[in-house]
């Protein structure tokens, strides 16, 4: 006999897919209440109360037949109410979920749940895992199997929830950072809470991860194996007996041997499953050789998300400020040109957009001297300038007589060079004052001029932006040009830095600035 081909997902793209989904939900809900068989009139009655569109009995019957043909339902003849021969030959069926149909509905539930999952960073789950691991560690030598089993179940359940929700949260956060399907107003409204949420979870993860990893390493492997075996044996007691083993043990004492073998096989299968779960717990918080643990990866990704979020906020702020890329500007300008009523309007738009008109200082006629018309004067207010026909035809403008002399700007260049040299000397003096290579407290810097104070603020800002401090509490960094190395270490007390414009007060630090370009200027400690 040819095997029936089932198509349990065929109802999803059928014309009446919503009706089929409603009917399948009726069967799933009733099976959860241990109601296996339903008659067509029972299904129609439930559909009349579910708040959906009304369906007649004939429509329900046809839908049930289609679902049975696809393999979602199994139809069995209904002979419980047969009283006459005509009733016996009349087609009446009891419907129940098939294995394929139930599996398809569960798959759809998982799909809809995962699509709608928002995800979260569960700091509470970390605490639950830590508490249950400590409870496992503190169990007596011969613990109650029920207590061990419940602790392991709760432990793995919290780990699964933590991993799934963290993955969903980080995926959604990345979509937010990439500005995919994000409501900009809502994002800007809750950005501060989101960053605080990430910072709180990272701090919790650092503390709890260390405690959990320490507890896991403290559990001896033999102790872990014994606890997992207790949980596996407890689950194997409720395992369904194998039909082959039961048949082999029919008659005599072979039944006990077959039952014991079935329990032993089930226990081995359950033990392998628990060992896999424990291995996942170990890799999540301890890791393996050459592979970082998942907790470290999650902490790194969560910390990286904070500057990424700040960059995204900057992009959104630029959008709100009206900035756009050049291609969008040119497209908008092209639309304005196409919508210009006349050529004169188009010319005015061209001048306003690009300002590419004839240079007045090159094409001025003898009657208009460039000295009489300042370069900052508007074209609308300036005198009219005639352009020769030769310039229009050939692109060249030939003027009779000797060419106008080029203005000598040597004096301006010399003055600019003197100003630049003076500024460079001031900057060098500030570097010599601060880049001594010796540790100096901020309170001992003395009075700083404007150049020295400006360099000091840049060095202090670079050091504070390079945080956080190392294990010794010291910040070490270099300036963006690589010329100076800065070391900043907090010390007790308050510092006052006197400048020409006022006094800067704040916590005292010990700062060391080393000149890496000219090390002979500084004394390296």
C-alpha positions as CSV (number, residue, x, y, z in Angstrom):
1,X,0.0,0.0,0.0
2,X,1.4,3.4,-0.9
3,X,2.2,5.7,2.0
4,X,0.0,8.8,2.3
5,X,2.1,12.0,1.6
6,X,1.3,14.6,4.1
7,X,1.7,18.4,3.6
8,X,1.1,19.9,7.1
9,X,2.1,23.4,6.0
10,X,0.0,23.5,2.9
11,X,-2.8,25.4,4.7
12,X,-0.6,28.4,5.2
13,X,-0.7,29.6,1.6
14,X,-4.2,28.3,0.8
15,X,-7.0,30.9,0.0
16,X,-8.7,30.3,3.4
17,X,-5.5,30.2,5.5
18,X,-6.9,32.2,8.3
19,X,-9.9,29.8,8.7
20,X,-7.5,26.8,8.7
21,X,-5.3,28.5,11.4
22,X,-8.4,29.1,13.6
23,X,-9.5,25.5,13.3
24,X,-6.0,24.2,14.1
25,X,-5.9,26.4,17.2
26,X,-9.2,24.9,18.3
27,X,-7.7,21.4,18.2
28,X,-4.4,22.5,19.9
29,X,-6.3,24.3,22.7
30,X,-8.5,21.3,23.3
31,X,-5.6,18.8,23.3
32,X,-4.0,20.9,26.1
33,X,-7.1,20.1,28.1
34,X,-6.8,16.4,27.2
35,X,-9.7,16.5,24.8
36,X,-8.5,14.4,21.8
37,X,-11.5,14.0,19.5
38,X,-13.8,16.7,18.2
39,X,-16.9,16.6,16.1
40,X,-17.5,19.2,13.3
41,X,-20.3,20.8,15.3
42,X,-18.1,21.1,18.3
43,X,-15.5,22.9,16.2
44,X,-18.2,25.2,14.7
45,X,-19.4,26.1,18.2
46,X,-16.0,27.1,19.4
47,X,-15.4,29.2,16.3
48,X,-18.6,31.1,17.0
49,X,-17.2,32.2,20.3
50,X,-13.5,33.0,19.3
51,X,-14.3,36.5,18.1
52,X,-13.4,35.8,14.4
53,X,-15.6,36.0,11.3
54,X,-18.7,33.9,11.5
55,X,-18.5,30.5,9.7
56,X,-21.4,28.1,8.8
57,X,-21.4,24.4,9.5
58,X,-20.9,23.6,5.8
59,X,-17.7,25.8,5.6
60,X,-16.3,24.2,8.7
61,X,-17.0,20.7,7.3
62,X,-15.1,21.5,4.1
63,X,-12.2,23.0,6.0
64,X,-11.9,19.9,8.2
65,X,-11.9,17.7,5.1
66,X,-9.1,19.8,3.5
67,X,-7.0,19.6,6.7
68,X,-7.5,15.9,6.8
69,X,-6.4,15.6,3.2
70,X,-3.2,17.5,3.9
71,X,-2.5,15.3,6.9
72,X,-3.0,18.0,9.7
73,X,-6.0,16.1,11.1
74,X,-7.0,12.4,11.3
75,X,-10.6,11.5,10.5
76,X,-12.1,8.5,12.2
77,X,-15.7,7.3,11.5
78,X,-18.1,8.4,14.2
79,X,-20.3,5.4,15.0
80,X,-21.2,6.4,18.6
81,X,-24.5,8.0,17.5
82,X,-25.6,5.5,14.9
83,X,-29.2,4.3,15.4
84,X,-30.3,3.4,12.0
85,X,-28.8,1.8,8.8
86,X,-29.0,5.2,7.1
87,X,-27.0,6.8,9.9
88,X,-24.4,4.1,9.5
89,X,-23.9,4.8,5.8
90,X,-23.9,8.6,6.3
91,X,-20.4,10.0,6.5
92,X,-19.8,11.2,10.0
93,X,-16.3,11.7,11.4
94,X,-14.4,12.4,14.6
95,X,-11.3,14.5,14.0
96,X,-8.1,14.7,16.0
97,X,-4.7,16.2,15.5
98,X,-2.2,14.0,13.6
99,X,1.4,13.9,14.7
100,X,2.4,15.9,11.6
101,X,-0.3,18.5,12.3
102,X,0.7,18.9,15.9
103,X,4.3,19.2,15.0
104,X,3.5,21.9,12.4
105,X,1.5,23.9,14.9
106,X,4.3,23.7,17.5
107,X,6.7,24.9,14.8
108,X,4.5,27.8,14.0
109,X,4.1,28.7,17.7
110,X,7.9,28.7,18.0
111,X,8.3,30.8,14.9
112,X,5.7,33.4,16.1
113,X,7.3,33.5,19.6
114,X,10.8,34.0,18.3
115,X,9.7,36.7,15.8
116,X,7.9,38.6,18.6
117,X,10.7,38.1,21.1
118,X,12.2,41.4,22.2
119,X,15.0,39.9,24.2
120,X,16.6,41.1,27.4
121,X,19.8,41.0,29.4
122,X,18.8,39.0,32.4
123,X,21.0,40.0,35.3
124,X,18.5,38.2,37.6
125,X,19.2,34.9,35.7
126,X,22.9,35.3,36.6
127,X,22.0,35.5,40.2
128,X,19.7,32.5,40.0
129,X,22.5,30.4,38.3
130,X,25.0,31.5,41.0
131,X,22.6,30.5,43.8
132,X,21.8,27.1,42.3
133,X,25.4,26.3,41.6
134,X,26.2,27.0,45.2
135,X,23.3,24.8,46.3
136,X,24.7,22.0,44.2
137,X,28.2,22.5,45.7
138,X,26.9,22.4,49.2
139,X,24.8,19.2,48.9
140,X,25.6,16.4,51.3
141,X,27.6,13.3,50.2
142,X,24.4,11.3,49.5
143,X,21.9,13.9,48.3
144,X,18.2,13.4,47.6
145,X,17.8,12.7,43.9
146,X,14.7,14.8,43.7
147,X,16.6,17.9,45.1
148,X,19.5,17.3,42.7
149,X,17.1,16.9,39.7
150,X,15.2,20.0,40.5
151,X,18.4,22.1,41.0
152,X,19.8,20.9,37.7
153,X,16.5,21.5,35.9
154,X,16.2,25.1,37.3
155,X,19.9,25.7,36.5
156,X,19.7,24.7,32.9
157,X,16.3,26.4,32.4
158,X,17.8,29.7,33.6
159,X,20.9,29.2,31.4
160,X,18.7,28.6,28.3
161,X,16.6,31.6,29.1
162,X,19.7,33.8,29.6
163,X,21.3,32.7,26.4
164,X,18.2,32.9,24.2
165,X,17.2,36.3,25.5
166,X,20.7,37.8,25.4
167,X,21.0,36.6,21.7
168,X,17.7,38.1,20.8
169,X,18.5,41.4,22.6
170,X,21.9,41.8,21.0
171,X,20.4,41.1,17.6
172,X,17.7,43.7,18.1
173,X,20.3,46.1,19.4
174,X,22.4,45.6,16.3
175,X,19.4,46.3,14.1
176,X,18.9,49.5,16.1
177,X,22.5,50.5,15.8
178,X,22.3,49.9,12.0
179,X,19.1,52.1,11.9
180,X,17.0,49.2,10.5
181,X,13.3,49.5,11.3
182,X,13.9,52.0,14.1
183,X,11.6,54.7,15.2
184,X,14.0,57.6,15.6
185,X,11.9,59.6,18.0
186,X,11.3,56.6,20.3
187,X,15.0,55.7,20.1
188,X,16.2,59.2,21.1
189,X,13.6,59.2,23.9
190,X,14.9,56.1,25.6
191,X,18.6,56.2,24.6
192,X,19.7,57.2,28.2
193,X,17.8,54.3,29.8
194,X,19.2,51.9,27.2
195,X,22.8,52.9,27.9
196,X,22.2,52.8,31.7
197,X,20.7,49.3,31.2
198,X,23.8,48.1,29.3
199,X,26.1,49.5,31.9
200,X,24.2,47.9,34.8
201,X,24.2,44.5,33.1
202,X,27.9,44.6,32.2
203,X,28.8,45.5,35.9
204,X,26.5,42.6,37.1
205,X,28.0,40.2,34.5
206,X,31.6,41.0,35.6
207,X,30.9,40.2,39.3
208,X,28.5,37.2,38.8
209,X,30.6,35.6,36.0
210,X,33.7,35.5,38.2
211,X,31.7,33.9,41.1
212,X,30.0,31.3,38.8
213,X,33.3,30.4,37.1
214,X,35.0,29.9,40.5
215,X,32.2,27.7,41.7
216,X,32.2,25.6,38.5
217,X,36.0,25.0,38.8
218,X,35.6,24.1,42.5
219,X,33.2,21.2,41.7
220,X,35.2,18.0,41.3
221,X,34.5,16.1,38.0
222,X,33.6,12.9,39.9
223,X,31.1,14.9,42.0
224,X,29.5,16.4,38.9
225,X,29.3,13.0,37.2
226,X,27.5,11.5,40.2
227,X,25.0,14.4,40.4
228,X,24.2,14.1,36.6
229,X,23.8,10.3,37.0
230,X,21.2,10.8,39.8
231,X,19.2,13.2,37.6
232,X,19.4,10.8,34.6
233,X,18.3,7.8,36.7
234,X,15.4,9.8,38.1
235,X,14.2,10.7,34.6
236,X,14.7,7.2,33.2
237,X,12.2,5.8,35.7
238,X,9.4,7.7,33.8
239,X,10.7,6.7,30.3
240,X,8.2,4.9,28.1
241,X,9.2,1.2,27.8
242,X,10.5,0.1,24.5
243,X,7.9,-2.0,22.6
244,X,10.6,-4.4,21.3
245,X,12.0,-5.0,24.9
246,X,8.5,-5.6,26.2
247,X,7.7,-8.2,23.5
248,X,11.1,-9.9,24.2
249,X,10.2,-10.2,27.8
250,X,6.7,-11.7,27.5
251,X,6.4,-14.8,29.6
252,X,8.8,-16.1,32.4
253,X,11.3,-14.0,34.1
254,X,12.5,-12.4,30.9
255,X,10.1,-9.5,31.5
256,X,12.2,-8.2,34.4
257,X,15.4,-8.4,32.5
258,X,13.9,-6.6,29.6
259,X,12.5,-3.9,31.8
260,X,15.9,-3.4,33.5
261,X,17.6,-3.2,30.2
262,X,15.1,-0.7,28.9
263,X,15.6,1.5,32.1
264,X,19.4,1.2,31.7
265,X,19.3,2.3,28.1
266,X,17.0,5.2,28.9
267,X,19.3,6.2,31.8
268,X,22.4,6.2,29.5
269,X,20.5,8.3,27.0
270,X,19.4,10.8,29.6
271,X,22.9,10.9,31.1
272,X,24.4,11.8,27.7
273,X,21.9,14.6,27.4
274,X,22.7,16.0,30.9
275,X,26.5,15.8,30.2
276,X,25.9,17.8,27.0
277,X,23.9,20.4,29.0
278,X,26.7,20.6,31.7
279,X,29.3,21.1,28.9
280,X,27.2,24.0,27.6
281,X,27.1,25.5,31.1
282,X,30.9,25.1,31.4
283,X,31.6,26.7,28.0
284,X,29.3,29.6,28.8
285,X,31.1,30.7,31.9
286,X,34.5,29.0,31.8
287,X,35.3,28.4,28.1
288,X,37.7,26.0,26.5
289,X,41.3,26.0,25.3
290,X,41.9,28.8,22.9
291,X,38.2,29.7,23.0
292,X,36.8,32.5,25.1
293,X,33.6,31.8,27.1
294,X,30.3,33.1,26.0
295,X,30.0,35.4,29.0
296,X,33.2,37.2,28.0
297,X,32.0,37.5,24.4
298,X,28.6,38.9,25.7
299,X,30.4,41.4,28.0
300,X,32.7,42.5,25.1
301,X,29.8,42.9,22.7
302,X,27.6,44.8,25.3
303,X,30.5,47.2,26.1
304,X,31.1,47.8,22.4
305,X,27.4,48.6,21.9
306,X,27.7,51.7,24.2
307,X,30.0,53.7,21.9
308,X,28.1,52.3,18.9
309,X,24.9,53.6,20.3
310,X,26.5,57.0,20.9
311,X,27.7,57.1,17.3
312,X,24.1,56.2,16.1
313,X,22.7,59.0,18.3
314,X,25.2,61.4,16.6
315,X,23.9,60.3,13.2
316,X,20.3,60.8,14.2
317,X,21.1,64.2,15.6
318,X,22.7,65.2,12.3
319,X,19.6,64.0,10.4
320,X,17.4,66.1,12.7
321,X,19.7,69.1,12.1
322,X,18.8,68.8,8.4
323,X,22.1,67.5,7.1
324,X,21.9,65.3,4.0
325,X,24.4,63.8,1.6
326,X,25.5,65.5,-1.6
327,X,23.6,63.1,-3.9
328,X,20.3,64.0,-2.1
329,X,21.2,67.7,-2.5
330,X,21.8,67.4,-6.2
331,X,18.6,65.5,-6.7
332,X,16.6,68.2,-4.9
333,X,18.4,70.9,-7.0
334,X,17.5,69.0,-10.2
335,X,13.9,69.0,-9.2
336,X,14.1,72.8,-8.6
337,X,15.6,73.3,-12.1
338,X,12.9,71.2,-13.7
339,X,10.2,73.2,-11.8
340,X,11.7,76.7,-12.7
341,X,8.9,78.7,-14.5
342,X,11.3,80.6,-16.8
343,X,14.9,80.6,-18.0
344,X,15.6,83.7,-15.9
345,X,14.5,81.9,-12.8
346,X,16.7,78.9,-13.7
347,X,19.7,81.3,-14.2
348,X,19.0,82.9,-10.8
349,X,18.8,79.5,-9.2
350,X,22.2,78.5,-10.9
351,X,23.9,81.6,-9.5
352,X,22.4,81.1,-6.0
353,X,23.4,77.4,-5.9
354,X,26.9,77.5,-7.4
355,X,28.0,81.2,-7.7
356,X,30.0,80.3,-10.9
357,X,29.8,83.7,-12.8
358,X,32.4,85.7,-14.6
359,X,35.1,87.0,-12.3
360,X,34.7,90.8,-12.0
361,X,38.4,91.4,-11.3
362,X,39.4,89.7,-14.6
363,X,36.9,91.1,-17.0
364,X,36.3,94.6,-15.8
365,X,36.2,97.3,-18.5
366,X,38.4,100.4,-18.3
367,X,35.5,102.4,-16.8
368,X,35.2,100.2,-13.8
369,X,38.3,99.7,-11.6
370,X,38.5,96.7,-9.2
371,X,39.5,99.0,-6.4
372,X,36.2,100.9,-6.8
373,X,34.1,97.7,-6.4
374,X,35.0,95.6,-3.4
375,X,35.0,91.9,-3.9
376,X,32.4,91.4,-1.1
377,X,29.9,93.6,-3.0
378,X,26.7,91.8,-4.2
379,X,26.4,91.2,-8.0
380,X,23.0,92.8,-7.8
381,X,24.5,96.0,-6.4
382,X,27.8,96.1,-8.4
383,X,28.1,98.1,-11.7
384,X,27.3,96.3,-14.9
385,X,30.2,94.5,-16.6
386,X,30.4,94.1,-20.4
387,X,31.7,90.8,-21.7
388,X,33.3,91.0,-25.2
389,X,32.0,88.8,-28.0
390,X,35.5,87.4,-28.4
391,X,35.4,86.0,-24.9
392,X,32.1,84.4,-25.6
393,X,33.3,82.8,-28.8
394,X,36.8,81.7,-28.1
395,X,37.0,81.7,-24.3
396,X,39.9,84.2,-24.4
397,X,39.9,87.9,-23.5
398,X,42.5,90.0,-25.2
399,X,43.0,93.5,-23.9
400,X,44.7,96.2,-25.8
401,X,47.8,97.7,-24.3
402,X,50.1,96.4,-21.7
403,X,48.7,93.8,-19.3
404,X,47.7,94.9,-15.8
405,X,50.5,94.4,-13.3
406,X,50.0,91.6,-10.8
407,X,49.7,92.8,-7.2
408,X,52.8,92.2,-5.1
409,X,51.7,90.3,-1.9
410,X,55.2,89.8,-0.5
411,X,54.5,92.0,2.5
412,X,51.4,90.0,3.4
413,X,53.2,86.7,3.0
414,X,56.1,88.0,5.2
415,X,53.6,89.1,7.9
416,X,51.8,85.7,7.8
417,X,55.2,83.9,8.1
418,X,56.1,86.0,11.1
419,X,52.7,85.2,12.8
420,X,53.1,81.5,12.1
421,X,56.7,81.5,13.4
422,X,55.5,83.3,16.6
423,X,52.7,80.8,17.1
424,X,55.0,77.9,16.5
425,X,57.5,79.3,19.0
426,X,54.8,79.7,21.6
427,X,53.6,76.1,21.0
428,X,57.2,74.8,21.4
429,X,57.6,76.8,24.6
430,X,54.4,75.2,25.9
431,X,55.7,71.8,25.0
432,X,59.1,72.5,26.7
433,X,57.2,73.7,29.8
434,X,54.9,70.6,30.1
435,X,56.8,67.7,28.4
436,X,59.5,67.4,31.0
437,X,59.4,63.6,31.3
438,X,59.1,63.9,35.1
439,X,56.0,63.2,37.3
440,X,54.4,66.5,38.3
441,X,51.3,67.1,40.4
442,X,48.7,69.4,38.8
443,X,48.8,71.5,41.9
444,X,52.6,72.1,41.3
445,X,52.3,73.3,37.7
446,X,52.2,77.0,38.6
447,X,50.7,79.7,36.4
448,X,50.1,78.8,32.8
449,X,49.7,81.2,29.9
450,X,47.1,80.7,27.2
451,X,49.3,78.5,24.9
452,X,50.4,76.3,27.8
453,X,46.9,76.0,29.2
454,X,45.5,75.1,25.8
455,X,48.1,72.3,25.4
456,X,47.5,71.2,29.0
457,X,43.7,70.9,28.4
458,X,44.3,68.8,25.2
459,X,46.7,66.5,27.1
460,X,44.3,66.1,30.0
461,X,41.4,65.5,27.6
462,X,43.3,62.8,25.7
463,X,44.2,61.0,28.9
464,X,40.7,61.0,30.4
465,X,39.2,59.9,27.0
466,X,41.6,56.9,26.9
467,X,40.2,55.4,30.1
468,X,39.3,53.3,32.0
469,X,42.5,53.1,34.1
470,X,44.6,49.9,34.3
471,X,44.7,47.6,37.2
472,X,47.1,49.9,39.0
473,X,44.7,52.9,38.5
474,X,47.0,54.6,36.0
475,X,46.0,55.9,32.6
476,X,48.6,55.7,29.9
477,X,48.0,57.1,26.4
478,X,49.5,59.0,23.5
479,X,48.3,62.1,21.7
480,X,46.7,61.6,18.3
481,X,49.8,62.7,16.4
482,X,52.0,60.3,18.4
483,X,54.3,63.1,19.6
484,X,53.7,63.0,23.3
485,X,53.2,60.2,25.8
486,X,50.9,61.0,28.7
487,X,50.6,59.1,32.1
488,X,47.9,60.2,34.5
489,X,47.6,58.9,38.1
490,X,45.1,60.1,40.7
491,X,46.5,61.4,44.0
492,X,44.8,62.7,47.1
493,X,43.8,66.3,47.4
494,X,42.5,69.1,45.1
495,X,44.5,71.0,42.5
496,X,44.2,74.6,41.3
497,X,45.7,75.6,37.9
498,X,46.1,79.3,37.6
499,X,45.8,80.8,34.1
500,X,45.6,84.2,32.6
501,X,41.8,83.9,32.3
502,X,41.0,82.3,35.6
503,X,41.6,79.3,37.9
504,X,40.8,75.7,37.1
505,X,40.0,73.6,40.1
506,X,39.5,69.8,40.4
507,X,40.9,66.5,41.8
508,X,44.6,66.4,42.0
509,X,46.6,64.0,39.7
510,X,50.2,63.2,38.9
511,X,50.9,63.8,35.2
512,X,53.9,62.7,33.3
513,X,54.4,64.1,29.7
514,X,57.2,62.6,27.6
515,X,58.3,64.2,24.2
516,X,58.6,61.2,21.8
517,X,59.8,63.3,18.9
518,X,62.7,65.0,20.6
519,X,63.5,62.9,23.6
520,X,66.6,64.9,24.4
521,X,64.4,67.7,25.6
522,X,62.8,65.6,28.4
523,X,64.3,63.6,31.2
524,X,62.7,60.2,30.9
525,X,62.1,58.7,34.4
